[in-house]
Amino acid sequence: MSTFQNTAHFEQVFKDNWELMYQSAYSKIGDQAVVEDILQEIFIDIWQRRESLEIKSGIKAYLLTAVKYQVMKHFDGQAKIRKDNSHNLPEAYYEEDVFGFEELFHEIEIAVEMLPPRAQLVFRMSRLEGYSVDEIADKLKVSPQTVHNQLSKSLKIMRGELKHLAPALAVYLLA
């Protein structure tokens, strides 16, 4: 069964998530027109695949991961334009689609599942849902330092598990 049962559901997902997605992309790119194009591309892609698309881990996490992936593709495109730095990066960095988005999301999900339960929760809240350290600490009733420690351990594990991805993509997703 598809994640999007009807047009109204799709529109509600857009309304509920576009602002967070916009803020996430804008904080990295800083160009309103580019960010709007990225969000449009994401939602067009989702709409075109709505019949077969099944999102199992949560729509918010899926959409924020899509934003991160599209932002990375934007920077990759910018890097291609600036050929002067091309000799410093590995060839795999410039491939059009090192991983399709679905494959990338799946790889991240597998790596997250390898984390201990509490570390999974902290990682998802921070990197996939966009919560700040203080927000996570407040929600989980722990100190911000505990959240920092959990994230540090999680990121070390995740980097090791995802090192086979294009280096710049792995660094961006896990920074």
C-alpha atoms as an extended CHARMM CRD file, in Angstrom:
* protein
*
       175  EXT
         1         1  MET       CA              0.0000000000        0.0000000000        0.0000000000  PROA      1               0.0000000000
         2         2  SER       CA              1.2220000000        3.4840000000       -0.8360000000  PROA      2               0.0000000000
         3         3  THR       CA              2.2740000000        5.9590000000        1.8520000000  PROA      3               0.0000000000
         4         4  PHE       CA              0.0130000000        8.6110000000        0.2790000000  PROA      4               0.0000000000
         5         5  GLN       CA             -3.5950000000        7.4770000000        0.1640000000  PROA      5               0.0000000000
         6         6  ASN       CA             -4.9250000000       10.5970000000       -1.5780000000  PROA      6               0.0000000000
         7         7  THR       CA             -4.2000000000       14.1570000000       -2.6590000000  PROA      7               0.0000000000
         8         8  ALA       CA             -5.4130000000       15.6340000000        0.6270000000  PROA      8               0.0000000000
         9         9  HSD       CA             -2.9700000000       13.4630000000        2.5880000000  PROA      9               0.0000000000
        10        10  PHE       CA             -0.1100000000       14.4950000000        0.2910000000  PROA      10              0.0000000000
        11        11  GLU       CA             -1.0120000000       18.1700000000        0.7160000000  PROA      11              0.0000000000
        12        12  GLN       CA             -1.1300000000       17.7640000000        4.4950000000  PROA      12              0.0000000000
        13        13  VAL       CA              2.3320000000       16.1820000000        4.5030000000  PROA      13              0.0000000000
        14        14  PHE       CA              3.5700000000       19.1570000000        2.4650000000  PROA      14              0.0000000000
        15        15  LYS       CA              1.9550000000       21.6950000000        4.8170000000  PROA      15              0.0000000000
        16        16  ASP       CA              3.2560000000       19.9420000000        7.9210000000  PROA      16              0.0000000000
        17        17  ASN       CA              6.8540000000       19.6300000000        6.7080000000  PROA      17              0.0000000000
        18        18  TRP       CA              7.7610000000       22.2810000000        4.1410000000  PROA      18              0.0000000000
        19        19  GLU       CA              8.9000000000       24.8950000000        6.6690000000  PROA      19              0.0000000000
        20        20  LEU       CA             11.2600000000       22.5290000000        8.4970000000  PROA      20              0.0000000000
        21        21  MET       CA             12.5790000000       21.2730000000        5.1510000000  PROA      21              0.0000000000
        22        22  TYR       CA             13.0450000000       24.8420000000        3.9370000000  PROA      22              0.0000000000
        23        23  GLN       CA             14.9420000000       25.8530000000        7.0870000000  PROA      23              0.0000000000
        24        24  SER       CA             17.1470000000       22.7840000000        6.8580000000  PROA      24              0.0000000000
        25        25  ALA       CA             18.1150000000       23.4740000000        3.2370000000  PROA      25              0.0000000000
        26        26  TYR       CA             18.3800000000       27.2550000000        3.6480000000  PROA      26              0.0000000000
        27        27  SER       CA             20.7720000000       26.9100000000        6.5860000000  PROA      27              0.0000000000
        28        28  LYS       CA             23.1780000000       25.0810000000        4.2630000000  PROA      28              0.0000000000
        29        29  ILE       CA             22.6250000000       26.9170000000        0.9590000000  PROA      29              0.0000000000
        30        30  GLY       CA             21.4210000000       30.4160000000        1.8730000000  PROA      30              0.0000000000
        31        31  ASP       CA             19.6800000000       30.9810000000       -1.4710000000  PROA      31              0.0000000000
        32        32  GLN       CA             15.8780000000       31.1230000000       -1.3820000000  PROA      32              0.0000000000
        33        33  ALA       CA             15.3840000000       30.3170000000       -5.0790000000  PROA      33              0.0000000000
        34        34  VAL       CA             17.6690000000       27.2770000000       -4.9530000000  PROA      34              0.0000000000
        35        35  VAL       CA             16.0030000000       26.0090000000       -1.7820000000  PROA      35              0.0000000000
        36        36  GLU       CA             12.5450000000       26.3980000000       -3.2990000000  PROA      36              0.0000000000
        37        37  ASP       CA             13.7010000000       24.4650000000       -6.3740000000  PROA      37              0.0000000000
        38        38  ILE       CA             15.0580000000       21.6920000000       -4.1790000000  PROA      38              0.0000000000
        39        39  LEU       CA             11.8140000000       21.3760000000       -2.2270000000  PROA      39              0.0000000000
        40        40  GLN       CA              9.8300000000       21.3980000000       -5.4420000000  PROA      40              0.0000000000
        41        41  GLU       CA             11.9960000000       18.6070000000       -6.8780000000  PROA      41              0.0000000000
        42        42  ILE       CA             11.5350000000       16.5080000000       -3.7460000000  PROA      42              0.0000000000
        43        43  PHE       CA              7.7640000000       16.8340000000       -3.7130000000  PROA      43              0.0000000000
        44        44  ILE       CA              7.4430000000       16.2850000000       -7.4690000000  PROA      44              0.0000000000
        45        45  ASP       CA              9.4960000000       13.1110000000       -7.1420000000  PROA      45              0.0000000000
        46        46  ILE       CA              7.3600000000       11.8940000000       -4.2400000000  PROA      46              0.0000000000
        47        47  TRP       CA              4.1480000000       12.6950000000       -6.1170000000  PROA      47              0.0000000000
        48        48  GLN       CA              5.3410000000       10.8580000000       -9.2220000000  PROA      48              0.0000000000
        49        49  ARG       CA              6.2090000000        7.7880000000       -7.1530000000  PROA      49              0.0000000000
        50        50  ARG       CA              3.2310000000        7.9990000000       -4.7920000000  PROA      50              0.0000000000
        51        51  GLU       CA              1.6950000000        4.7350000000       -6.0160000000  PROA      51              0.0000000000
        52        52  SER       CA              4.7240000000        2.6370000000       -5.1290000000  PROA      52              0.0000000000
        53        53  LEU       CA              6.4720000000        4.6850000000       -2.4350000000  PROA      53              0.0000000000
        54        54  GLU       CA              6.3610000000        3.1430000000        1.0330000000  PROA      54              0.0000000000
        55        55  ILE       CA              7.9980000000        5.0330000000        3.8740000000  PROA      55              0.0000000000
        56        56  LYS       CA              8.4790000000        2.8110000000        6.8870000000  PROA      56              0.0000000000
        57        57  SER       CA             10.5970000000        4.8870000000        9.2280000000  PROA      57              0.0000000000
        58        58  GLY       CA              8.5810000000        8.1070000000        9.3940000000  PROA      58              0.0000000000
        59        59  ILE       CA              7.7730000000       10.7910000000        6.8440000000  PROA      59              0.0000000000
        60        60  LYS       CA              9.6300000000       13.5900000000        8.6740000000  PROA      60              0.0000000000
        61        61  ALA       CA             12.8880000000       11.6360000000        8.7760000000  PROA      61              0.0000000000
        62        62  TYR       CA             12.4460000000       10.6140000000        5.1410000000  PROA      62              0.0000000000
        63        63  LEU       CA             11.8310000000       14.2010000000        3.9980000000  PROA      63              0.0000000000
        64        64  LEU       CA             14.7560000000       15.6570000000        5.9560000000  PROA      64              0.0000000000
        65        65  THR       CA             17.0350000000       12.9790000000        4.5430000000  PROA      65              0.0000000000
        66        66  ALA       CA             15.7540000000       13.8590000000        1.0650000000  PROA      66              0.0000000000
        67        67  VAL       CA             16.6160000000       17.5090000000        1.7470000000  PROA      67              0.0000000000
        68        68  LYS       CA             20.1340000000       16.6040000000        2.8640000000  PROA      68              0.0000000000
        69        69  TYR       CA             20.6290000000       14.4510000000       -0.2130000000  PROA      69              0.0000000000
        70        70  GLN       CA             19.3740000000       17.1590000000       -2.5890000000  PROA      70              0.0000000000
        71        71  VAL       CA             21.5080000000       19.8110000000       -0.8880000000  PROA      71              0.0000000000
        72        72  MET       CA             24.5130000000       17.5440000000       -1.3360000000  PROA      72              0.0000000000
        73        73  LYS       CA             23.6360000000       17.0840000000       -5.0050000000  PROA      73              0.0000000000
        74        74  HSD       CA             23.4180000000       20.8800000000       -5.3210000000  PROA      74              0.0000000000
        75        75  PHE       CA             26.9130000000       21.2840000000       -3.8790000000  PROA      75              0.0000000000
        76        76  ASP       CA             28.1360000000       18.4610000000       -6.0820000000  PROA      76              0.0000000000
        77        77  GLY       CA             26.7830000000       20.3350000000       -9.1010000000  PROA      77              0.0000000000
        78        78  GLN       CA             28.4980000000       23.5060000000       -7.9410000000  PROA      78              0.0000000000
        79        79  ALA       CA             31.7480000000       21.5990000000       -7.5330000000  PROA      79              0.0000000000
        80        80  LYS       CA             31.4800000000       20.3010000000      -11.0850000000  PROA      80              0.0000000000
        81        81  ILE       CA             31.1780000000       23.8670000000      -12.2940000000  PROA      81              0.0000000000
        82        82  ARG       CA             34.3020000000       24.8450000000      -10.3810000000  PROA      82              0.0000000000
        83        83  LYS       CA             36.6830000000       22.4890000000      -12.1340000000  PROA      83              0.0000000000
        84        84  ASP       CA             39.6690000000       24.1360000000      -10.4720000000  PROA      84              0.0000000000
        85        85  ASN       CA             39.1940000000       21.9910000000       -7.3380000000  PROA      85              0.0000000000
        86        86  SER       CA             38.4280000000       18.7450000000       -9.1280000000  PROA      86              0.0000000000
        87        87  HSD       CA             41.8950000000       17.2910000000       -8.6610000000  PROA      87              0.0000000000
        88        88  ASN       CA             41.4820000000       17.3380000000       -4.8640000000  PROA      88              0.0000000000
        89        89  LEU       CA             38.4120000000       15.0870000000       -4.6740000000  PROA      89              0.0000000000
        90        90  PRO       CA             38.0050000000       11.4100000000       -5.5230000000  PROA      90              0.0000000000
        91        91  GLU       CA             36.3330000000       10.5270000000       -8.8250000000  PROA      91              0.0000000000
        92        92  ALA       CA             33.4000000000        8.8510000000       -7.0510000000  PROA      92              0.0000000000
        93        93  TYR       CA             32.4310000000       12.2190000000       -5.5960000000  PROA      93              0.0000000000
        94        94  TYR       CA             31.5060000000       13.4600000000       -9.0550000000  PROA      94              0.0000000000
        95        95  GLU       CA             29.3560000000       10.5660000000      -10.1900000000  PROA      95              0.0000000000
        96        96  GLU       CA             25.8330000000       11.7720000000      -10.9230000000  PROA      96              0.0000000000
        97        97  ASP       CA             24.1300000000        9.3980000000       -8.5090000000  PROA      97              0.0000000000
        98        98  VAL       CA             26.5680000000        7.5530000000       -6.2830000000  PROA      98              0.0000000000
        99        99  PHE       CA             23.5300000000        6.0140000000       -4.6730000000  PROA      99              0.0000000000
       100       100  GLY       CA             19.9160000000        6.5620000000       -5.6000000000  PROA      100             0.0000000000
       101       101  PHE       CA             18.0700000000        8.2890000000       -2.7830000000  PROA      101             0.0000000000
       102       102  GLU       CA             16.1670000000        5.1350000000       -1.8540000000  PROA      102             0.0000000000
       103       103  GLU       CA             19.4020000000        3.1710000000       -1.6020000000  PROA      103             0.0000000000
       104       104  LEU       CA             21.0380000000        5.9260000000        0.4270000000  PROA      104             0.0000000000
       105       105  PHE       CA             18.1290000000        6.1130000000        2.8540000000  PROA      105             0.0000000000
       106       106  HSD       CA             18.1630000000        2.3190000000        3.1850000000  PROA      106             0.0000000000
       107       107  GLU       CA             21.9190000000        2.3100000000        3.9040000000  PROA      107             0.0000000000
       108       108  ILE       CA             21.4620000000        4.9460000000        6.6090000000  PROA      108             0.0000000000
       109       109  GLU       CA             18.5670000000        3.0260000000        8.1620000000  PROA      109             0.0000000000
       110       110  ILE       CA             20.6280000000       -0.1690000000        8.3080000000  PROA      110             0.0000000000
       111       111  ALA       CA             23.4930000000        1.6850000000        9.9840000000  PROA      111             0.0000000000
       112       112  VAL       CA             21.1410000000        3.3460000000       12.4870000000  PROA      112             0.0000000000
       113       113  GLU       CA             19.6940000000       -0.0610000000       13.4010000000  PROA      113             0.0000000000
       114       114  MET       CA             23.1950000000       -1.1580000000       14.4640000000  PROA      114             0.0000000000
       115       115  LEU       CA             23.2780000000        1.4860000000       17.1980000000  PROA      115             0.0000000000
       116       116  PRO       CA             22.1310000000        0.7340000000       20.7630000000  PROA      116             0.0000000000
       117       117  PRO       CA             18.4540000000        1.7070000000       21.3220000000  PROA      117             0.0000000000
       118       118  ARG       CA             19.1170000000        4.9740000000       23.1910000000  PROA      118             0.0000000000
       119       119  ALA       CA             21.7970000000        6.0030000000       20.6760000000  PROA      119             0.0000000000
       120       120  GLN       CA             19.3500000000        5.2590000000       17.8380000000  PROA      120             0.0000000000
       121       121  LEU       CA             16.7770000000        7.5430000000       19.4070000000  PROA      121             0.0000000000
       122       122  VAL       CA             19.2470000000       10.3880000000       19.9560000000  PROA      122             0.0000000000
       123       123  PHE       CA             20.6950000000       10.0320000000       16.4450000000  PROA      123             0.0000000000
       124       124  ARG       CA             17.2490000000       10.0040000000       14.7940000000  PROA      124             0.0000000000
       125       125  MET       CA             16.0950000000       13.0310000000       16.7670000000  PROA      125             0.0000000000
       126       126  SER       CA             19.2550000000       14.9820000000       15.9590000000  PROA      126             0.0000000000
       127       127  ARG       CA             20.1600000000       14.0430000000       12.4060000000  PROA      127             0.0000000000
       128       128  LEU       CA             16.8750000000       12.9090000000       10.8980000000  PROA      128             0.0000000000
       129       129  GLU       CA             14.2610000000       14.9430000000       12.7560000000  PROA      129             0.0000000000
       130       130  GLY       CA             16.2260000000       18.1590000000       13.2120000000  PROA      130             0.0000000000
       131       131  TYR       CA             16.0300000000       18.5600000000       16.9920000000  PROA      131             0.0000000000
       132       132  SER       CA             18.7490000000       20.5510000000       18.7420000000  PROA      132             0.0000000000
       133       133  VAL       CA             20.8420000000       19.0530000000       21.5460000000  PROA      133             0.0000000000
       134       134  ASP       CA             18.9290000000       21.0890000000       24.1200000000  PROA      134             0.0000000000
       135       135  GLU       CA             15.5650000000       19.9740000000       22.7150000000  PROA      135             0.0000000000
       136       136  ILE       CA             16.6470000000       16.3250000000       22.8120000000  PROA      136             0.0000000000
       137       137  ALA       CA             17.9590000000       16.7040000000       26.3620000000  PROA      137             0.0000000000
       138       138  ASP       CA             14.6580000000       18.2630000000       27.4350000000  PROA      138             0.0000000000
       139       139  LYS       CA             12.5040000000       15.5990000000       25.7620000000  PROA      139             0.0000000000
       140       140  LEU       CA             14.5750000000       12.7120000000       27.1080000000  PROA      140             0.0000000000
       141       141  LYS       CA             15.1050000000       14.3070000000       30.5450000000  PROA      141             0.0000000000
       142       142  VAL       CA             18.8890000000       14.0290000000       30.3530000000  PROA      142             0.0000000000
       143       143  SER       CA             21.6840000000       16.5640000000       30.3600000000  PROA      143             0.0000000000
       144       144  PRO       CA             22.8780000000       18.1840000000       27.1200000000  PROA      144             0.0000000000
       145       145  GLN       CA             26.3010000000       16.6180000000       27.7810000000  PROA      145             0.0000000000
       146       146  THR       CA             24.7090000000       13.1590000000       27.7930000000  PROA      146             0.0000000000
       147       147  VAL       CA             23.1630000000       13.9430000000       24.3970000000  PROA      147             0.0000000000
       148       148  HSD       CA             26.5510000000       15.1570000000       23.0920000000  PROA      148             0.0000000000
       149       149  ASN       CA             28.1940000000       11.9530000000       24.3330000000  PROA      149             0.0000000000
       150       150  GLN       CA             25.5340000000        9.7560000000       22.7060000000  PROA      150             0.0000000000
       151       151  LEU       CA             25.8320000000       11.6600000000       19.4210000000  PROA      151             0.0000000000
       152       152  SER       CA             29.6020000000       11.4560000000       19.4440000000  PROA      152             0.0000000000
       153       153  LYS       CA             29.5450000000        7.6770000000       19.9360000000  PROA      153             0.0000000000
       154       154  SER       CA             26.7620000000        7.2630000000       17.3550000000  PROA      154             0.0000000000
       155       155  LEU       CA             28.5200000000        9.3540000000       14.7260000000  PROA      155             0.0000000000
       156       156  LYS       CA             31.7380000000        7.3880000000       15.1470000000  PROA      156             0.0000000000
       157       157  ILE       CA             29.8540000000        4.1380000000       14.5580000000  PROA      157             0.0000000000
       158       158  MET       CA             27.8350000000        5.5820000000       11.6700000000  PROA      158             0.0000000000
       159       159  ARG       CA             30.9280000000        6.9370000000        9.9080000000  PROA      159             0.0000000000
       160       160  GLY       CA             32.5000000000        3.5110000000       10.0690000000  PROA      160             0.0000000000
       161       161  GLU       CA             29.3710000000        1.8060000000        8.7650000000  PROA      161             0.0000000000
       162       162  LEU       CA             28.8540000000        4.2980000000        5.9230000000  PROA      162             0.0000000000
       163       163  LYS       CA             32.4610000000        4.8630000000        4.8670000000  PROA      163             0.0000000000
       164       164  HSD       CA             31.7420000000        3.1280000000        1.5450000000  PROA      164             0.0000000000
       165       165  LEU       CA             29.5100000000        6.0430000000        0.4970000000  PROA      165             0.0000000000
       166       166  ALA       CA             31.0160000000        8.9540000000       -1.4010000000  PROA      166             0.0000000000
       167       167  PRO       CA             33.2640000000       10.6170000000        1.2060000000  PROA      167             0.0000000000
       168       168  ALA       CA             31.6770000000       14.0550000000        0.9860000000  PROA      168             0.0000000000
       169       169  LEU       CA             28.1700000000       12.6220000000        1.2600000000  PROA      169             0.0000000000
       170       170  ALA       CA             29.0230000000       10.5670000000        4.3280000000  PROA      170             0.0000000000
       171       171  VAL       CA             30.6500000000       13.5790000000        5.9980000000  PROA      171             0.0000000000
       172       172  TYR       CA             27.6700000000       15.8230000000        5.1740000000  PROA      172             0.0000000000
       173       173  LEU       CA             25.0700000000       13.3880000000        6.4850000000  PROA      173             0.0000000000
       174       174  LEU       CA             26.9790000000       12.6670000000        9.6530000000  PROA      174             0.0000000000
       175       175  ALA       CA             28.5110000000       16.0590000000       10.4610000000  PROA      175             0.0000000000
